[in-house]
């Protein structure tokens, strides 16, 4: 009976989202209140399951007998699943609170909150998946749920972004499906087994199918050359981009790759293979490429989007070390990046919401009118660069320690990529702060402006995430120990 509770965090937001959509018009306040109630209750229930996970998985739609393979939908909560679901549960309610302020004047709020809540259920489905087939199903349903969110606004730019996101994601889905079917054919199962399903088989066919799977699921992790959709999608409302870049979509991509490497193909099977080296090469290139593109971009949110491209490949590079240290470092950087990028994106959104502007040349002097917002952005920038005692420093340090642990030349290449990226990150984040707080004489664009800080519903999550980047950095050791013990 206890294992049936694993379905509740997935189904509760799904059914509630339909009710939220129906409560439109004069009942908009009720709709928003229901959305927050569902989100908070679901988060609390997830945290309860994380603390007391059911011992047995929940399996249904089992076709194993008819097809003589292990083909079913399965839900369970192992270590990585508990980590990812806890991350979702902790961040989603505050992102929704921010959305209440940001979307307050939007005329299509019921549609927005419908898909926002529905996406919560689909992301939980990814986190709770007990096998690759289940993960694949929810992975693609998450794509379908977030396409309307990217398109929200319904301008030509929004439609273009949504189409590009759909083409990339559904194209990657085809490759992901090929990899899933290969594992099912070769092993008769898609269950998640630490160490993999292939029993050490690293034949050329296995390595080729790993790369197919890697790039298929790697679309949502924005691996080069499949990263172009992510900066384009930054045109979406900031509550959407914050979730795209910090929690739901891109972290689902990184989480799926962890499952592929450690629980399907097997880290020891892949370690040292040509396929793993090719994947690592693309990941390291993406680290530097994303950072360089961020520095080049003159659009505030798009600059942060390219930063996400680079930081996702920090995570991917760490997990491709194919060691336990690399796995834990990848999980820790998932947390660090989620907190940091939530803060920075919410700050950028507050600037856009209050001024209607979105380019870097429009930032001069805004820090004097929105000091809390841009002080928080400065703190998130320090974390993103990797300055102690912020959590970004300690997560990158864990990646470097993993890289130096008996992995040969690829460890040194990873070290070099991280150092180059850190320099570029300092340039593309701190220059934003300089423009905001220290405009050149005569360049203060807001000297006579009456612009003020955003709504408290937007400001509270911004301050909270800025504080967490510092607090979690100070307590990084017990936090990392907790993650390692899951």
N, C-alpha and C positions, 0 to 999 in steps of 0.2 A: 504493500500500500504506500509506503513512504516514497518509493521510487516514482510513483505517479505524480508526485508533487513537482517533478522536474518539468512537466508540461505547463504548469501554471504561469511561470514568468514569460513563456512564449505566447500562450493563448490569451492571457488576461489583457495585454495591450492590444492584441488583434481585435478582440470582440469589443473592447471599450472604444477603440478608434471609430468603429461604425456608429456608435451612439454619439460620440463627439461630433461627427460630421452631421448628424441629424439635428443636433441642437444648435442651429444657426440662427441668424437674424436677431430677434429680440432676446434670444437665450444665449447670446455669445458669451456673456460673463459666466453663465452656468457651464458652457462648453469648455471655457478656459479653466475654470475651477475643477471640472471633472478631469481634464487633461493632467493637471498638476497632481490631483489626488491619486489618479491611476499610476502616474510616474513614481511618486513617493512611495506608495504602497508596494509597487512592484520592486522598487529598489530595496526596500526593507526586507521583503521576502527573499530576494536574491542573496542579500547579505546573511540572512538566516541560513539559507542553504549552503552558502560558502563556509560558514562556521560549522555547520552540522550536515555535511554532504551525505546523501543516501549511499549505502554500500553497494547496491546493485544497480545496474543500468536499467532503463526502461526501453523495451523493444516492442515494436508493433509493425504492422504491415509486412510481416515476415513471409517471404517467398522462398525461403531456403529449401523447403521440402520439394516444391515443384521444380525448381531450377537447379538443384544440387550445388548451389553456391550460397554463401552467407549474404543474402540480399535483404536488407531491412532498414527501417528508420530506427535510430537508436539515440537515446539521450543519457548522458552521464556527466559527472563532475569530477575530473581528475585535477592534478595540480595546475597545468596551464589554463584549463577551463575555469577553475575557481578564480585564478588571477584575472583573466579577461572579463569574466562576468562581474567581479567586484569593481573593476575599473569602470565598466559601463554604469553600474548602479550608483557609484559615487559621483560621476560627472553629469549624468543626464538630467537630474532635477535642476541643477544650477544653470545648465544650458537652456532649459525650458523657462526658468525664471527670467533670464536675459531676453528670451524671445518675447515674453509678455510686454516688455518695454519697447523692444526694437520693432515689433510688428503691430504696435498699438494703433497706428493709422492706416494699416493695410486693409484693403477692402475684401480680401479673400482669406481671412483668418481661419474659418472652419475647414477649408480644404488644406491649409497649411498644417493645422494641428492634427487633422486626420492622418496625414502621411507622416508627420513627425512622431506621433504615438505608434503608428503601425511599424515604422522603422525600428523603434525600440524593441518590439517583439521579434522582428526578424534578426536583429543583432544578437539578441538573447539566444535565438535558435542557433546561430553560428557558435556562440560560446558554449552552449550546452550539448552540441553535437557529439555523439558517441562513436561515429564512424565517418569516413570521407564522403559517402553517399549523402548522408544527412547534412553534413557541412556544405556540400555542393548545392543541395536544394535550397537551403536558407541563404547561402551566399548569393545565389542568383535572384531569389525573391527580394533580398536587400537592394540589389541593383534596381529592380522594377519599382520598389517603394521610393527610392531616392531620386529617380529620374524626374518625377513631378516636382520635387523640392528644388532641384537644380533649375528647373524651368520656371519656377515661381517668379512672377513679374511679367512673364509672357511677352517680353520684348523680343526683337530679333536676336539680340545678343544672348538672352536666356535660352531661346530655342536652339540656337547654334551650340551653346554649351551643353545642353541636354542631349542633343543628337550626337555630339562628339563623345560624350561620356557613355552613351548607350552603345555606340559602335565599338569603342575600345573595350568596354566591359563584356558585351555579348560576344565579341570576337575572342576575348580571353576565355570566356566560358566554354567555347568549342574546344580549345586546347585543354582546359581543365577537365572536361568530360572525357576526352581521349585518355588522359592520364588515369582518371578514375576507373574507366573500363579496362585499361591495361592491367591495373592492379587486381581487379576483380577476376580477370581471365587467368592471370598468372598464379594467383594465390588462392582464389576462391573466396576472398574476403576483402572488405574495405575497413575493417575494425582498426581502431587506433591501438597500436601495441608499441610501447617504448622499446626502441631497438629496431623497429620496422617489421615488415611482413615477408621480406625476400630472403631471409636467412643468409645474408652475406653475398648474394648474387649481384655482382657488379659488371655484368656482361655489357657489351656495346649497346644492345637493345635496351637494357635497363637504364643505362646512362642517357640514352637518347630520349627515352620516355620521361625520365626525370626532368630533362630540360624542357620538354613539351609542357609538363605539369608546372614547372617553375615559372615559365613565362606566362602560362595561362592564368594561374592564380596570382602571379606577380603584377598583373595589370593594375589591380587595386593598390598595390604597394608602389606603383609608379616607377618601376624599374625602366631605365633607358633601354630601348627607344620607345617605351610604352607609357611615357610620363606626360605627354602633351595634354591629356584631358584634364589633369588636376589644376594647373593654373587657369585654364579656360573656365573651369567650374567655379572659380572664385567670384564670378559674377552673381552667383546665388546670394540670397539674403545671408547676413553674417551668422545667425544661429544655425543655418545649414552648413556653411563653410566651416564653422567651428567644429561641428560634428563630423563632417567629411574628413577634415584634416587632423582631428585630434582623437576621435573616439570610434565612430561607427565604421565607415567604409575603409579607410586606409589601414586602421588597426585590424579590421577583419582580414584584410589582405596579408598583413604581417603574421597574424595568428594562423591563417591557413598555411602559410609557408613553414611555420614552426611544425604544424601537423605533418606536412609533406616530408620535411627533412628528418624529423626525429621519430615520427610515429607511423610513417607509411613506408618510405624507402629505407630509412635507417641511417643515422649519422655515421656509424662505423662502416657501413657499406659504402657510403658516399665519400668518406674522408680520403683525400689524396687522389681521387679519380679526376679524369679530364673534365667530366661534366661539372663537378663541384668547382673546379678551377675556372671554367668558363663562366659559371654563374657568379662566382666571386669577382671575376674581372668586370662583369657588367655592373655589379653592385658598387664596387670601388669607383668605377668611372662615374656612376650616377651621383655618388657623394660629392665629387668635385664639380661635376657638370651642374647639378642642382644649385650648389652654392654660387657658382659663377653666374648662372642665369638670374639668381636672386639679386646679386649685385648689379646686374645689367638692367633689371626691370625698374621702370619709373612709376609703376602702379603699386600703391600701398599693399593691397590685399594680394595681388599677384606676386609681389616680392616675398610675402610670407608663404605663399603657396609653393614657390620654388624652394624655399627653405624646407618645407615639409618633404618635398621630393628628396632632398639631400639627407634629411634626418631619418626618413624611412629606410634608406639604404645603410645607415649606421646599424639599424636593427637587423636588416637582412645580412649584412656583412658579418655581424657577430654570430648569428645563428649558422651561417655557412662555415664557420670554423669547425663545426661538427664535434664540439666538445660540450661537456656539461657546463663549464665556465662560460662558454659562448652563449649557451641557451639562457642561463640566468642573467647574463649581461644584457641580452636582447630583451628579455622581459622587463628588466629594470629600466632600460632606456625607453621602452614603451610607456612606462609610467611617467618618467621624467618629461618625455616629449609631449605626452597628453596634457599634463599640467601646464607646461610652459607655453605650448602652442594655443591652448584654450585661452590663456591670459592675453597673449599677443593678438590673436584674432579678434577677441572681444574688444580690445582697445581700439583696433583699427575700425571695427564696426561702429563703436561709439563716436569716433571721429567722423565717419561717413554720415552717421545718423544725425549728428548735431550740425554739421556744416554743409552736407550735400556734396562734399568734395572727396576725391579718392586718389589723387596723384600726389607724389612726394613733393612737388614744387608748391603744393598748397598747404604744406605743414608749417611754414615759417611763423613762429610765434604762438602757435596753438597751445603749446605747453603752459603758457602763462594764463590761458583761459580755461584749460582743462588740466590743472596740475596733478590731480589724483590719477586720472586716466593715464597720463604720460609718465608719471612716476612709476606706476605699475608696469607700463610697457618697458621702461628702463630696467626694472628688476627682472622681467621676463627675458629681456635681451641679455642680461648678465648670465642668466641660467642657460640660454641658448648658446652663447659663446663658450660656456664652460668655466665660469669664474667661481671659485669657492667663496662661501660655503653653500652655494645654490645646488639644487639637485642635478642640474645639467652637468656640472663638473664631475660629480661622483658616478653618474651613469656612464659618462665617457671614460672615466678612469677604469671602471669595471670592464669596458670593452677593450681598453688597452691592455689590462692585465690578462684578459683572455687571449688577446692576440699574441702576447709575448710567451704564452705557455705552450711551447713545443709545437708550433705550427709552421716553422720554416719561413720561407721568403714571403708568404702571403701575410704573415703577421706584421712584417716590416712594411709591406705595401699598405696594409690597413692603417698602421701608425702614420705613415706619410700622408695618406688621404685625409685622416682626421685632423692632422696639423694644418694642412692647406685649407681645409674646410673651416677650421676654427678661425683662421686669419680672415678669410672671406666673410664669415659670419659676423665678426666684429665690425667689419667695414659696412655691411649692409644693414645691421641693426642699430649700431651706435650713431651712425650718421643721421638716422631718423630722429633720435633723441636730441642731437645737436641742433638740427633744424627746428625742432619743436620748442626747445628751451633757450637757445642762443642764436637767434637770427642776426644776421649782419645789420649794421646801422641802416635804417630806412627800409628794411626788408620785412618788418613785422606786419604780416598781412591782417592781423587781428587786433591791432593796437587800439582801434576805436570800435571794436566789435562788442556786442552784448552776449556773445555765445558763452554758455556755461556748461558745467558737467552734465552728463546724461542722467536720465531717470535712475532713481535708487535701485530699481529692479535690474538695471544694467550694471550699475556701479558696484553693487554688492558682489556679484560673481567675479567681476574683474579684480576687486581687492582680495577676495578669498583665494583665487588661484595664484595671484602674486605672492600672497603670504605663504601658501603651500609650497611654492618653489623654494622658499627659504627654509621653512620648518622641516620639510621632508629632506632637504639637504643636510640640515643639522643632525637629524635623526636617521641619516642614510644607512648606517651600519645595522641597526635593528630592523629597519625596513627591508634591507637586502637579505638579511638572515631570514626574515619572515617569508619572503618570496622564494628563497632557496629551499625552505622547509615544506613548501606546498606539494 
